[in-house]
Amino acid sequence: MLQNHISSFIRSYRQANGESLQSLANRSGVSRSMISQIESEKTSPTIVVLSKLADAMNIKIGDLVQAPHDSIKIKIFEPSENNKISNKKALLFAIN
């Protein structure tokens, strides 16, 4: 589960930023082939590799390795006198 999360996170990050494997490799100091193997879940990264990738992606290593919760609680707040929001027709979402 955690390896799947890390693999997906790295691939999603690259795709969202229009970044190639080689570009992330150049910025992180991790080889292109190692990043490819991590993304395809053929290998598990060491803590050193994770640290280099997190630094290159400008994120905390904890954000990279923390798998999503099985269930996320979401509260929906409607406008009232107690919780004012800018648009009276809008809903406010809070993720716990």
Summary of the structure (lengths in Angstrom):
residues: 96
radius of gyration: 18.4
end to end distance: 21.7
largest distance: 56.6
contacts: 212
relative contact order: 0.14
helix: 48%
strand: 8%
